[in-house]
């Protein structure tokens, strides 16, 4: 098979390929943005829960309540 030295790409097909590629890139950027939002949401929720655990620990300590054995690991309490 020989290559035609006079061959030129079809500008309509090239434009269509470029448009498809740009659409793919835009879709991927949107996915990345949504994933970042989800990660941010999860980090906020984790921080909220960690604060709540600390509040519980502090409240129990103020009242001299010992952390029940079943909750020691969950609350990060030492033995």
C-alpha positions as CSV (number, residue, x, y, z in Angstrom):
1,X,0.0,0.0,0.0
2,X,1.4,3.3,-0.9
3,X,0.7,6.7,0.6
4,X,-0.8,9.3,-1.8
5,X,1.5,12.3,-1.6
6,X,-1.5,14.6,-2.5
7,X,-3.7,13.3,0.3
8,X,-5.1,16.0,2.6
9,X,-7.3,15.5,5.6
10,X,-11.0,16.3,5.3
11,X,-11.5,19.6,7.2
12,X,-15.0,18.6,8.2
13,X,-13.8,15.3,9.8
14,X,-11.0,17.1,11.5
15,X,-13.3,19.7,12.9
16,X,-15.7,17.0,14.1
17,X,-12.8,15.1,15.8
18,X,-11.7,18.3,17.5
19,X,-15.2,19.1,18.7
20,X,-15.6,15.5,20.0
21,X,-12.3,15.8,21.9
22,X,-13.2,19.2,23.4
23,X,-16.6,17.7,24.5
24,X,-14.8,14.8,26.1
25,X,-12.4,17.1,27.9
26,X,-15.3,19.3,29.2
27,X,-17.1,16.2,30.5
28,X,-14.0,15.0,32.2
29,X,-13.4,18.4,33.8
30,X,-17.0,18.3,35.1
31,X,-16.5,14.9,36.6
32,X,-13.3,16.0,38.3
33,X,-15.2,19.0,39.7
34,X,-18.0,16.9,41.0
35,X,-15.6,14.4,42.6
36,X,-13.7,17.3,44.3
37,X,-17.1,18.5,45.7
38,X,-17.8,15.0,47.0
39,X,-14.4,14.8,48.7
40,X,-14.9,18.3,50.2
41,X,-18.4,17.2,51.5
42,X,-16.9,14.0,53.0
43,X,-14.1,15.9,54.7
44,X,-16.5,18.4,56.2
45,X,-18.7,15.5,57.5
46,X,-15.6,13.7,59.0
47,X,-14.5,17.0,60.7
48,X,-18.0,17.4,62.1
49,X,-18.1,13.9,63.5
50,X,-14.6,14.3,65.0
51,X,-15.7,17.5,66.7
52,X,-18.8,15.7,68.1
53,X,-16.7,12.8,69.4
54,X,-14.4,15.3,71.1
55,X,-17.4,17.1,72.6
56,X,-18.7,13.8,74.0
57,X,-15.2,12.9,75.4
58,X,-14.9,16.3,77.1
59,X,-18.4,16.2,78.5
60,X,-17.8,12.7,80.0
61,X,-14.5,13.9,81.4
62,X,-16.1,16.9,83.0
63,X,-18.6,14.7,84.8
64,X,-16.1,12.0,85.7
65,X,-17.8,9.4,83.5
66,X,-15.6,6.6,82.4
67,X,-15.8,5.7,78.7
68,X,-17.6,2.4,78.4
69,X,-15.4,-0.5,77.1
70,X,-17.5,-0.8,73.9
71,X,-16.9,2.8,73.0
72,X,-13.2,3.2,73.9
73,X,-12.0,2.4,70.3
74,X,-14.8,4.4,68.7
75,X,-14.0,7.5,70.7
76,X,-10.3,7.0,70.6
77,X,-10.1,6.7,74.4
78,X,-7.1,5.1,76.1
79,X,-7.6,2.1,78.4
